[in-house]
């Protein structure tokens, strides 16, 4: 994976300097009089702004917010984007979808100087999520922040610390955590009825050469119409490039591509279902095998994660993760196996598939082990590029965030969930970039590649 004009070490060093002031121990949760004063009353309207009005915001988050705004007494008051075209289009789109007249705002400095913004929805470029989240909570705003939380551990640590310090409500955009069938699967596994997980197989396969490409929009973006330096947040040193601005998912360090976009959704369920905070190790292989269009992020990837308790290396399981842009066979799958059967989250079923039969058990004088089959029910998770208003999972996740902004309870996809998926993501990125077996040091909260700190 190419490193453009800045090295990863320089990138981390500058990021650390910019955000170090927010860092606190993970256990900190310091509530102040100001924090309590910021809690909206039961009848107070929660005034919300959009930060980053691109495709994900317009086609999923704004419709999801609008669906619940009236009942939950939330409203849009502003749209913030550094590209003038998106500001104006965002204003019109919000009016069309939600009926709210909003003020276009040029950047977050101007946004957070306003007194009429209580909360924000953030859907910026992948590498900006944690930094934009830190800005929001430090400015006293609750936030719904798209995934991935962070693909650099420095950013992940700083964001988590800032949330704990400020006590603000942050929901991460891993909407499976608000999806009924996944909730049922989590409850079933945690009940012990499924048995020990012995293997997880996950895939996300598409055949879409245009995925993450914006050929119709890239020519419209001119440097004088945006703020490239602010886009880079002072840490990326590239010259202006419209593709890296609008097709950021194809280029490191703007995104890691497959791990940033797809892995985090699926690996998050492993942490949720098992209670394990991160993998014990990760290895990865892949490359750009077909779509040689200047991208630096792989179009095909296979990763293998080892999970289990750190104090008992004899227990655990593997997660095999595969993803490709080049052939859609297999689609999107999440298969959990125990000795007694399988959970298929695509079909939303529990079955005795592969469970130990009487013949197999007799070989070792054991009892057969076959799970009863039943449906987990509920809506199938949407995996389209743009999920739109028909995406009940994002709608449920948005509603849960709104409820927690009022109750001050921990949301379903909390900052801790985002921190855990960030560890797995950062381990995967390190495995991609070094080709080494990668682990995680719980004491230092650092990714280790080949026994050395990956920084």
Secondary structure, DSSP 8 states (H G I E B T S, - for coil): ---TTS-HHHHHHHHHHHHGGG---TT-----HHHHHTS--TT--EEEEEE--SHHIIIIIHHHHHHHHHHHTEEEEEEE-SSHHHHHHHHHHHHHHH----EEESSHHHHHT-SS--EEEE---GGGHHHHHHHHHHTT-EEEE-S-S-SSHHHHHHHHHHHHHH---EEES-GGGG-HHHHHHHHHHHHTSS----EEEEEEE-B-TTTT--HHHHTT--GGGS-HHHHHTTT------HHHHHSGGGSTTT--THIIIIIHHHHHHHHHHH---S-SEEEEEEE--S--SS--S-SEEEEEEEES-TT-TTS-EEEEEEEESB--TT-EEEEEEETTEEEETTTTEEE-TT-B-HHHHHTTT---B----EE--S-----SSS--TT-HHHHHHHHHHHHHHHH----TT-HHHHHHHHHHHHHHHHHHHH-S-EEEETTTTEEEETTEE--
